[in-house]
Amino acid sequence: MTDEKRHCLNCDAILAGEYCHQCGQRAGRRELTFSGLLAEIADELFTWDSRFWRTLVPLLFRPGFLSAEFMAGRRARYVPPLRLYLIISFLLFLVLSLPGNSLFQVSVDPTPAAQDTVVGEGPPAADPAAKASGEPSIDVEPEPTIIVTDEYSPEWVRRLESQAQENAEKIRDDPQSFLNDALQYLPQMMFLLLPLFALLIRLAYLLSPFHYLQHFIFSLHYHSFAYLLYLLGMALERTRLHAEAVIIILFLAYLPLALKRAYGSSLIAAIGKALVIQSAYAVLLGVGFGGLLLLALSLM
């Protein structure tokens, strides 16, 4: 009776166990079925000794631990930082895409606009020049104007501004729809901000031996925590437990504690650096959201 040897489907090496000793791929069937895929996902998520749970617990309760482990070279036990970020961000933006879960809610006043309502018994206010000429007039609020270009701006920028000006009038009818359209680009914007946050960390630790890639890993872990905390806040709000103050305190306290553990800073130095980093990042977020709204306005 011949003993048929199994070969790795990826590199064709002879298998001596569940995982290939040459490339690390797990042994499996050539044809992946839907039920098999679900079984693998369930095994990865709900097996308590899996890397997912070994990563999630310190991410939430031990600020900076995962980044410190990565910098020390101890990485096999945990989900890779980029994969962790992609999983959590996908979950967050999936939840935000559901009806009623928009990041921002816009309430529209159903009453007529102020310029269309006459208050009191007197006639509408007249322009002084019109009064002098004896001609009646009323004050009319000008249409919204968007001016970001000049005569030296490129042609494509001027076309973009013109398109945005035309679409600005549509926002008044359905502002929430416009905001939802704009937030479709939020995942891309946040992903682009990741290296900028890492750059802020780099500037804060300019004289340290840490290099930019390590700061980028820290940025991935920090944003993963922030997304999880936001999801937790949404869940608490659904259960009528309003814990906004607690969520804000946890968010503000996480960064200095993470800096202290990951970079070995003193607590005072970590708090000071965290305040500067968070303030600068708030400005970048504001610029990013402004650009996001302008982009959505131009592409309507």
C-alpha positions in Angstrom: 0.0 0.0 0.0 1.6 3.2 -1.1 1.6 6.2 1.1 0.4 9.1 -1.1 2.2 12.3 -0.2 0.4 15.6 -0.1 1.8 18.6 -1.9 1.3 22.3 -1.1 -1.1 23.8 -3.6 0.9 27.1 -3.5 4.6 26.0 -3.9 4.2 22.2 -4.5 6.4 21.4 -1.5 5.7 18.1 0.3 3.4 18.6 3.3 4.3 17.2 6.7 1.5 18.8 8.6 -1.4 21.3 8.4 0.9 24.1 7.2 3.5 24.2 4.5 7.1 24.4 6.0 8.2 26.3 2.9 5.6 29.0 2.2 3.4 28.8 5.3 0.1 28.3 3.4 -2.5 26.1 5.2 -3.3 22.8 3.5 -6.8 22.8 2.0 -8.9 21.6 -0.8 -8.3 22.9 -4.3 -12.0 24.0 -4.7 -13.2 26.4 -2.0 -16.9 26.1 -1.3 -19.0 28.7 0.3 -19.7 26.6 3.4 -15.9 25.9 3.7 -15.2 29.7 3.5 -17.8 30.4 6.2 -16.3 27.6 8.4 -12.8 29.1 8.0 -14.1 32.6 8.9 -15.9 31.2 12.0 -12.9 29.3 13.1 -10.7 32.4 12.8 -13.1 34.6 14.7 -14.5 32.4 17.4 -11.5 30.2 18.3 -10.4 31.9 21.5 -6.7 31.0 20.9 -6.8 32.6 17.4 -4.6 35.6 16.5 -7.7 37.7 16.2 -8.6 37.6 19.9 -4.9 37.7 20.9 -4.8 41.0 19.0 -8.2 42.5 19.9 -7.8 42.3 23.7 -4.5 44.2 23.9 -5.6 46.7 21.3 -8.5 47.7 23.5 -7.0 47.4 27.0 -3.3 47.8 26.6 -2.5 51.0 24.7 0.7 50.8 22.6 1.3 47.1 23.4 0.8 45.8 19.9 3.1 48.5 18.4 5.7 47.8 21.0 5.5 44.1 20.2 5.9 44.8 16.5 8.9 47.0 17.1 10.5 44.3 19.2 10.0 41.8 16.4 7.3 39.7 18.1 4.7 39.5 15.4 3.6 36.0 14.7 1.0 35.9 17.5 -0.9 38.9 16.3 -2.9 39.9 13.2 -0.7 42.0 10.9 -1.4 45.8 11.5 -2.6 46.5 8.0 -4.9 43.5 7.9 -6.3 44.5 11.3 -6.9 48.1 10.1 -8.7 46.9 7.0 -10.9 44.5 8.9 -12.0 47.0 11.5 -12.4 49.9 9.0 -14.5 47.7 6.7 -16.7 46.8 9.6 -17.0 50.5 10.7 -17.9 51.9 7.3 -20.2 49.0 6.6 -22.2 49.9 9.8 -22.1 53.6 8.8 -23.5 52.7 5.4 -26.7 51.2 6.9 -29.8 53.4 7.0 -29.9 55.6 10.1 -26.3 55.2 10.9 -24.8 58.1 9.1 -21.8 59.8 10.7 -23.6 63.1 10.5 -27.3 63.8 10.6 -28.8 67.0 9.0 -32.1 68.3 10.2 -33.9 70.6 7.8 -36.3 73.2 9.2 -39.6 72.8 7.3 -40.6 76.4 7.9 -40.0 78.9 5.1 -36.7 80.7 4.8 -36.3 83.8 6.8 -36.0 86.0 3.7 -39.4 84.7 2.5 -41.2 85.5 5.7 -42.6 88.9 6.6 -42.5 89.6 10.3 -44.7 92.4 11.7 -47.0 94.7 9.8 -44.5 96.9 8.0 -43.3 96.3 4.4 -40.0 94.6 3.7 -36.9 96.7 4.2 -35.9 98.7 1.2 -32.5 99.5 -0.2 -31.4 103.1 0.6 -30.7 103.9 -3.0 -34.1 102.6 -4.0 -35.7 104.8 -1.3 -33.9 107.9 -2.7 -35.2 107.1 -6.2 -38.7 106.4 -5.0 -38.6 102.8 -6.4 -39.8 99.9 -4.1 -37.4 97.1 -3.4 -36.9 94.2 -1.0 -33.8 92.5 0.4 -32.9 89.2 -1.4 -30.3 86.9 0.0 -27.8 86.1 -2.7 -27.2 82.6 -4.0 -24.4 80.6 -2.4 -21.1 81.4 -4.1 -18.0 79.2 -4.2 -14.8 81.0 -5.1 -11.6 79.1 -4.8 -9.9 79.9 -8.1 -8.5 83.0 -9.9 -7.4 83.9 -13.4 -4.1 82.0 -12.9 -5.8 78.7 -11.8 -5.6 75.8 -14.2 -8.6 75.2 -16.6 -9.6 71.9 -14.9 -9.8 73.6 -11.5 -12.0 76.4 -12.9 -14.3 73.8 -14.5 -14.5 71.9 -11.2 -15.4 75.2 -9.4 -18.1 75.9 -12.0 -19.6 72.5 -11.6 -19.5 72.9 -7.8 -21.3 76.2 -8.1 -24.1 74.7 -10.1 -24.6 71.8 -7.7 -24.5 74.1 -4.6 -28.2 75.0 -5.2 -29.2 71.3 -5.1 -28.0 70.9 -1.6 -30.7 73.0 0.0 -33.4 70.6 -1.2 -31.7 67.4 0.3 -28.6 68.2 2.4 -28.6 64.7 4.0 -28.4 63.0 0.7 -25.5 65.2 -0.3 -23.7 64.4 3.0 -24.2 60.7 2.5 -22.8 60.9 -0.9 -19.8 62.8 0.4 -19.2 60.2 3.1 -18.8 57.5 0.5 -15.3 58.8 0.1 -14.5 58.8 3.8 -12.7 55.4 3.8 -10.3 56.6 1.1 -9.8 59.9 2.9 -9.0 58.2 6.2 -6.6 55.8 4.5 -4.7 58.8 3.0 -4.5 60.4 6.4 -2.8 57.4 8.0 0.7 58.3 6.7 0.2 61.9 7.7 -0.6 60.9 11.3 2.6 58.7 11.2 4.4 61.8 10.0 3.2 63.8 13.0 4.5 61.0 15.2 7.8 61.1 13.4 8.1 64.9 14.0 7.2 64.4 17.7 10.0 61.8 18.0 12.5 63.4 15.5 15.5 62.6 17.7 14.5 59.1 18.5 15.9 55.9 16.9 12.5 54.9 15.6 12.0 55.1 11.8 9.0 56.0 9.8 7.6 52.5 9.2 7.4 51.9 12.9 5.4 55.2 13.2 3.1 54.0 10.4 2.5 50.7 12.3 1.6 52.8 15.4 -0.8 54.8 13.2 -2.6 51.7 12.0 -3.0 50.4 15.6 -4.2 53.8 16.8 -6.8 54.2 14.1 -8.0 50.6 14.6 -8.6 51.4 18.2 -10.4 54.7 17.4 -12.7 52.9 15.0 -13.5 50.2 17.5 -14.2 52.8 20.2 -16.6 54.6 17.8 -18.4 51.3 17.1 -18.7 50.8 20.9 -20.2 54.3 21.3 -22.8 53.5 18.6 -23.7 50.2 20.3 -24.1 52.0 23.7 -26.3 54.6 22.1 -28.5 51.9 20.6 -29.0 50.4 24.0 -30.0 53.9 25.4 -26.7 54.0 27.4 -25.4 57.5 26.7 -21.7 57.3 27.5 -20.3 60.1 25.3 -18.2 61.6 28.1 -16.7 58.2 28.9 -15.9 57.5 25.2 -14.3 60.9 24.8 -12.1 60.4 27.9 -11.0 57.0 26.7 -10.2 58.3 23.3 -8.1 61.2 24.7 -6.3 59.1 27.3 -5.4 56.3 24.8 -2.8 58.2 22.8 -0.5 59.4 25.6 -0.7 55.9 27.2 0.1 54.3 23.9 3.0 56.7 23.3 4.4 56.0 26.7 4.4 52.2 26.2 5.4 52.0 22.6 8.2 54.7 22.7 9.2 54.6 26.3 8.3 58.2 26.9 7.7 59.6 30.4 4.0 60.2 31.2 4.5 64.0 31.1 6.3 63.9 27.8 3.7 61.5 26.3 0.9 63.8 27.4 2.6 66.9 25.9 3.3 65.1 22.6 -0.2 63.7 22.5 -1.7 67.1 22.8 0.4 68.5 20.0 -0.3 65.5 17.7 -4.0 65.5 18.4 -4.3 69.3 17.8 -2.4 69.1 14.5 -4.3 66.0 13.4 -7.6 67.8 14.1 -6.6 70.5 11.6 -5.7 67.8 9.0 -9.1 66.2 9.6 -10.8 69.5 9.1 -9.0 70.1 5.8 -9.7 66.5 4.8 -13.4 66.9 5.4 -13.5 70.2 3.6 -11.8 68.7 0.6 -14.2 65.7 0.8 -17.3 68.0 0.7 -15.8 70.0 -2.2 -15.1 66.8 -4.1 -18.6 65.5 -3.6 -20.0 68.8 -4.6 -18.1 68.8 -7.8 -19.0 65.2 -8.7 -22.8 65.5 -8.1 
